[in-house]
Amino acid sequence: MKPLTEKHLAIFRRHMVEVIDVNFDLLSEEIGSDEPDAGVRAAFLTVPRHLFVPQQFAALAYQDTPLPIGFDKTISQPFIAALMIHLLAVSPGLKVLEVGTGLGYQAAILSELGARVWSVEIVEEFAEQANVRLSLAGYDNVEIRVGDGSRGWMEHAPFDRILVTAAAEEVPDALLEQLSVGGRLVMPLGGKDSQTMTLVTKGTDGVLERMAIMAVRFTQLETTA
């Protein structure tokens, strides 16, 4: 069989986005929109997801499914990743904190949208690989550090947007404190077996509001003592 070319991969990427479109339409009542934000859609058409998965899974990168990346972790299903970033409502210049870098794919999407990204990853090997992959893909406005993402990144707070790619029973207090007034935070809330994708907004009066979106399944947020 011939090797995959960029032309082939671009076709797979378009198909991936078409499947994302279908899922948005089917779940429009839960999501509150029948299509992804245009900027999010364009970013998913642009960012080479195959560069952000282990090499042995590159041919599967554009299927609408999570893929293993090591250490019992996965890269999220493209539709779920698109949904989370759609809910964040990212625009150019916003400061975004990501908790759970993985191999860097969602950080690349956020960068493509023009955000300034700070990402915290508890697995050192992931952080190292993400830095390499983001650099190879040309995304140089992402800063990554190894640490406990539940503590946020105080030196760069407050953040306009916070994306958490692992589940917890409650939003960590540090993240709520580091969310700017008018900001948005998206993360799955719940235990190991039952979680809900949740949008948290902080009003101009500092009051927090939560909106449950849909049932999801993520690994649990790892913290350090």
C-alpha positions in Angstrom: 0.0 0.0 0.0 1.2 3.5 -0.8 2.1 5.8 2.1 -0.3 8.4 3.2 0.3 11.8 1.6 -0.7 15.3 2.8 -3.5 15.2 0.2 -4.9 12.0 1.7 -4.6 13.4 5.2 -6.5 16.6 4.2 -9.3 14.5 2.9 -9.5 12.5 6.1 -9.4 15.8 8.1 -12.4 17.1 6.1 -14.3 13.9 6.7 -13.5 14.3 10.5 -15.0 17.8 10.5 -18.1 16.6 8.6 -18.7 14.0 11.3 -18.3 16.7 13.9 -20.9 18.7 12.0 -23.3 15.8 12.1 -22.8 15.3 15.8 -23.5 18.9 16.5 -26.7 18.7 14.5 -27.9 15.5 16.2 -27.1 16.8 19.7 -28.2 20.4 19.0 -30.8 20.4 21.8 -28.2 19.5 24.4 -25.4 21.7 23.0 -27.6 24.7 22.2 -26.2 25.0 18.7 -26.7 22.9 15.6 -23.2 23.6 14.3 -19.7 24.4 15.7 -18.4 27.9 15.8 -17.0 28.8 12.3 -13.6 29.6 13.8 -13.5 26.3 15.6 -14.5 24.4 12.5 -11.7 26.1 10.5 -9.2 25.3 13.1 -10.1 21.6 13.1 -9.8 21.6 9.3 -6.3 23.2 9.6 -4.5 21.5 12.6 -2.8 18.2 11.6 -4.2 15.9 14.3 -2.0 13.0 13.0 1.0 14.9 14.4 -0.4 14.8 17.9 -1.0 11.0 18.3 1.5 8.2 18.6 3.0 7.4 15.2 1.4 3.9 15.1 -2.1 5.6 15.2 -1.4 8.3 12.6 -3.6 6.5 10.1 -6.5 6.5 12.6 -6.0 10.1 13.7 -9.1 11.5 11.8 -11.6 8.9 13.0 -14.1 10.3 15.5 -12.8 8.3 18.4 -10.4 8.7 21.3 -7.0 7.1 20.8 -4.5 5.9 23.4 -1.4 8.1 24.0 0.2 6.2 26.8 0.0 6.1 30.6 -3.6 5.0 30.4 -4.5 8.3 28.8 -6.2 9.1 25.5 -6.5 12.0 23.1 -10.2 13.0 23.1 -12.7 12.1 20.4 -12.6 15.0 17.9 -16.3 15.8 18.4 -15.8 16.2 22.2 -12.7 18.3 21.7 -14.6 20.5 19.3 -17.5 20.8 21.6 -15.3 21.9 24.6 -13.6 24.5 22.5 -16.9 25.7 21.0 -18.3 26.2 24.5 -15.2 28.2 25.5 -16.0 30.8 22.8 -12.3 31.6 22.2 -11.3 34.7 20.2 -7.9 36.1 19.3 -5.8 37.5 22.1 -7.6 35.8 24.9 -5.6 34.2 27.7 -6.4 30.5 28.0 -5.3 28.0 30.6 -5.4 24.3 29.6 -5.3 21.6 32.3 -4.0 18.4 30.8 -1.8 19.0 27.7 -1.6 15.4 26.6 0.4 15.5 23.3 -0.7 19.1 22.5 -3.6 18.8 20.1 -6.1 20.9 21.8 -3.4 23.5 22.7 -2.7 23.6 18.9 -6.4 24.2 18.2 -6.5 27.0 20.8 -3.3 28.5 19.3 -4.8 28.3 15.8 -7.8 30.3 17.1 -5.3 33.1 18.1 -5.4 32.5 21.9 -2.4 32.8 24.2 -2.1 29.4 25.8 -0.6 28.2 29.0 -0.9 24.5 29.5 -0.2 22.3 32.6 0.5 18.6 32.3 1.2 16.3 35.2 3.0 13.6 33.0 6.5 14.9 32.3 6.9 12.7 29.2 3.7 14.2 27.7 4.8 17.7 28.3 8.2 17.0 26.6 6.5 15.4 23.6 3.9 18.2 23.3 6.6 20.8 23.2 8.3 19.0 20.3 5.0 18.3 18.4 3.8 21.9 18.7 7.1 23.3 17.6 7.1 21.0 14.5 3.6 22.1 13.7 4.6 25.8 14.0 2.6 26.7 17.1 4.9 28.8 19.2 2.5 30.7 21.4 1.9 27.8 23.8 3.8 27.6 27.1 3.8 24.3 28.9 4.9 23.3 32.3 4.9 20.1 34.3 2.7 20.2 37.4 -0.6 19.7 39.1 -3.1 21.4 36.9 -5.7 21.6 39.6 -3.6 24.5 41.0 -3.7 26.4 37.8 -0.8 28.7 36.9 -1.0 31.7 39.3 1.9 33.6 37.7 -0.2 34.2 34.5 -3.6 34.5 36.1 -6.3 35.6 35.6 -7.4 33.7 32.5 -10.2 34.5 30.2 -10.8 30.9 29.5 -9.9 27.6 31.2 -10.2 24.2 29.6 -9.9 21.1 31.8 -9.4 17.8 29.9 -10.0 15.5 32.9 -12.9 15.0 35.2 -13.4 15.9 38.9 -16.3 15.9 41.3 -16.0 19.7 41.6 -14.1 22.4 39.9 -10.9 23.0 41.8 -11.1 26.2 43.8 -7.8 27.5 42.4 -9.2 27.4 38.9 -12.3 29.3 39.9 -10.1 31.9 41.6 -7.9 32.2 38.5 -10.9 32.6 36.1 -11.3 36.3 35.1 -14.6 38.2 35.5 -16.6 37.4 32.4 -14.6 34.3 31.9 -15.6 30.7 30.9 -14.4 27.4 32.2 -15.3 24.0 30.5 -14.7 20.7 32.1 -16.3 17.3 32.8 -17.7 17.1 36.3 -18.5 13.8 38.1 -17.0 10.6 39.4 -15.4 7.7 37.5 -18.6 6.3 36.1 -20.9 9.3 35.6 -19.8 12.7 34.3 -21.4 15.7 32.7 -19.7 18.2 30.4 -20.2 21.5 32.2 -19.8 25.2 31.3 -19.0 27.5 34.2 -19.2 31.3 33.7 -18.2 34.1 36.0 -20.4 37.1 35.8 -19.3 40.7 36.2 -20.4 40.5 39.8 -18.2 37.5 40.3 -21.1 35.1 40.6 -20.5 31.7 39.1 -23.2 30.0 37.0 -23.1 26.4 35.7 -24.7 24.8 32.7 -24.8 21.1 32.3 -24.3 20.1 28.6 -24.2 16.4 28.1 -23.0 13.1 29.5 -19.3 12.3 28.8 -16.6 9.9 29.9 -13.1 11.2 30.8 -10.2 10.0 33.0 -10.0 11.5 36.5 -8.0 14.7 37.1 -4.7 13.7 38.7 -3.4 15.9 41.6 -0.4 15.9 43.8 -0.4 16.1 47.6 
